[in-house]
Amino acid sequence: MPMNKGSKIPKKEVVQFILKDILKGKKEIFTQKQLAEIIKQNLKKVEPDYTISEKRARSVILEMPDIKILVETRKGKMPEKCPSCGHSLKKIYTKNLKGRKIVIGLKCTKCGYTGKEGNWIPKRYIFKL
């Protein structure tokens, strides 16, 4: 999404401060798009030229330890790095009937992303306080 002329990107600390205030009254935010829209509305109260993308909203909230992020996944190619935060993934193995190790899941130790049984691609993020 191209930025409008005169748009400003707020510092991470400003977004986190606003998020803490927003999440006091909510238990869950059901999509990344909804998260970004709520943040934008509140940023505009502070500075009318502030804007934030969905990806940046997610990356800022990932650094807030008191917020849980659930990732619903869909079928797709197994990622090399975490599709949510870019961190390395831990592979979860089992042995098949022939005794060979096979990957049955992936887990990110940074953000909590998990993928299983071929469902690797994020389709929706749910943010919980």
N, C-alpha and C positions, 0 to 999 in steps of 0.2 A: 504494500500500500504506500503510494507516494505521499510524502509529507506536504502539507500546504505551506505556502510561503509565510514566514513569520511563526511557524509552529516551533515549540520548544520541547525538548526532551527533559523530563524532570530527573533529578538525582534519585538513585536507588533508595536512599534514606527517606526521601519525601514520599515515595510510593509506599514504602513499608509502613510509615506513620499513618498514611491514609488507609491502608489496608487494615491495620489494627482497629481503627475506628469503624470502618465499614463492617468488619466481621463480628463486632460486638453484638449486633442485632440480628445476625444470620447464623444459621447452623451449617448451611451448605450453599455452594454456588455450583450449578450443574454443568456449565460449559466454559471453555476458555474464552469464547466470544462474550458471554455474559459477564465474566470477570473483567475483561478489558473495558466493556461499556460502563460498568459500575465505577471502575477506577477513573475513566475519562470524565464522567459526570462530576465526580468529587474533585478531581484535579482542576477542572474549569472554575470551581468555586475559589480555589487558591490563586490560580493564574490562568486567565482565559486562553492563552496561547499554548498551554501544556497539552500534549497528546501522548499516547502510548499504544504500542502494537500488542496484539494478542500474545505473540511469542515472548516479548519483553515482560509482559505482565506475568506470564507463567514462570519465566526465569527468575524474576524478583521474588515471587512467592515461594519458589523452591528453596530459597535461602532462609526462610522463616521456619524455624524448627517446631513451632507450636501449631502449624497447619499441616494436615495430612492431605495428600493428593492420591486419589484413586484413579487408575488409568484403565479404561475399558479398551480392549484390543480387538483387532480383526485379523483375518488371514493375510499373510504377506511374507516377504522374504525376511529371513533372520538377520537382524541388524548386527553390525560389528560393535557399535557404541550405543549407549542408551538414546533412544529416540526422543526422550523427554528433556534430558539435561546434558547429553554428550559425554557423560562419564563412562568408564569401562563397565562391562557387564560380567557378572559371575554366571557361569554355565552350571546348570543342574543336570546331573547324569543319572541314568539307570542302565542296567544291563538287559539286553534282549535275550531271547531263548538260546541264541548261539553264543552267549557270553560276551558279546561286543557292547562297549559303552556307546550309548546314544544320548543326545541332548533332548531332554523333555521340558526344559524351562530355562528362562533367563531371569536374573534379578540384578537390579542396580542397588548398590550399597549406599549411594548418595541420596537418591530421591524416592526410592521405594518402588519404582516401575517393576512390574513382573509380566512376563510373557510365557505362555505355555502352549504346547502341542500345535505349533504352526500359527498361532494367533500372536503375531509379534508387533503389528503396526497399531499405534494409538489411534482410536477413533473418537474418544471423548475423555475429557479430564473432569473429575469431580473434586472440588476443593472443600475440605471439612475442617471446621474449627475444633 
